[in-house]
Amino acid sequence: MPPRSRLTGRLTSSPLPRLTGRFARPLLPRRTVRLKLTLLYGALFLISGAALLTVTYLLVLHANGSLSGVQPAPGGGRPREGETAGPAAPVPPPQGRSGESVRDILPGPARELMELQRDALLHDLLVQSAIALALMSMISIALGWVVAGRILRPLRTVIAAARDISATSLHRRLALEGPSDELKELGDTFDGLLGRLESSFEAQRRFVANASHELRTPLARQRTLGQLALSDPDADVASLRAAHERILAAGAQQERLIEALLTLARGNAGIEVRRPFDLGRLAQEVVTARRADAERWLVTLRCSPSAAVAAGHRPLAERLVVNLVDNALRHNEPHGWVEVAVAEGPGRAVLTVANSGPVVPPGAVDQMFQPFQRLGDPRTNRDGLGLGLSIVQAIAVAHDATLGVEARPEGGLVFTVGFPHPPAHGAGPVSHRRGAR
């Protein structure tokens, strides 16, 4: 390496610039919002003050008449010989040509003296104004720092609370006091966010606890059945077959529960791509597939669909209809009925599922949408998992659909789901295939 390049490489790799930057960085103020507001206040005051002083200076500079209107009296203003001092009589202005000012008719020395006085006055005005502007700018910066700190005090409260609040202290609230301004609105919005997060975390905890309990039940049943079959010394082929069939039934229940949990999680995740599909045809397919179950449970299943195009995810919408029909069949009475109807509504395709059955208390309607909540006697639920209506609600929310439920006074429920139409209703192809994506 040549000597020059070696020297350059040493200077480049020297730690001096890094040390200088490391020590100089803490000396610079942190660019906070308070500092930015203070500098903004100071800059605005400096600009407005400089503009005001500039206008004042220009006005004084062009005020020729007021600066040159003072005229010396005859004889220098002193009393003549033989006259007593007293109030001087008004001296008429000197007569000159039209268009000439007093300054133009004065002799040269007097004119030069007036120019010097005028320049001295303008210089003093400029210097004193600059000093006053500098002092007031410093005062405005100090006042701006104080005012910005008082304005941003609620924001610091929000920042401190956001740092302290964790998943175990979501019950805390800011409860900002003061006028109803943007910062107060920010605090109220943050409190609302904390409330929603607390409700979501609490629902998640309950869901995890209930899911763990529901998954533990079939596992414990399988283990018990297997232990009983192995501990029986007189077990034969028939008893072992019966035990294995019961174990397989418990496993099937566990599979259905896991599938329901996955469907619920998928519904809560939302929908990325929405395609049009015929809701009436979908409801007719579901009702046709459930005819055998309705006959087995001695329930009359009727369907009156009409062509109604909806936008969304057809498999998830099919799961919603299946869960509503299954819920209406399970929570029914012998020789009852279930009616499924689809019609066009204002901007929506409306699905209605009504059924007969036991009387549902009005206060228990909202409870039905909670996971693992079963109304009435659990023995009459006909192998329900307690997740059907939770999945219905999650799928409805994912489709931006309206979901309503009403308890019939004579018994049973009426569910109403309104799916939104596609953006260009009737313009695109309608999906009729089962499982279309």
Secondary structure, 3 states (H helix, E strand, C coil): CCHHHHHHHHHHCCCHHHHHHHHHCCCCCCCCHHHHHHHHHHHHHHHHHHHHHHHHHHHHHCCHHHHHCCCCCHHHHCCCCCCCCCCCCCCCCCCCCCCCCHHHHCCHHHHHHHHHHHHHHHHHHHHHHHHHHHHHHHHHHHHHHHHHHHHCHHHHHHHHHHHHCCCCCCCCCCCCCCCCCHHHHHHHHHHHHHHHHHHHHHHHHHHHHHHHHHHHHHHHHHHHHHHHHHHCCCCCHHHHHHHHHHHHHHHHHHHHHHHHHHHHHHHHHCCCCCEEEEHHHHHHHHHHHCHHHHHHCCEEEEEECCCCEEEECHHHHHHHHHHHHHHHHHCCCCCEEEEEEEEEECCEEEEEEEECCCCCCHHHCHHHHCCCCCCCCHHHCCCCCCCHHHHHHHHHHHCCCEEEEEECCCCCEEEEEEEECCCCCCCCCCECCCCCC
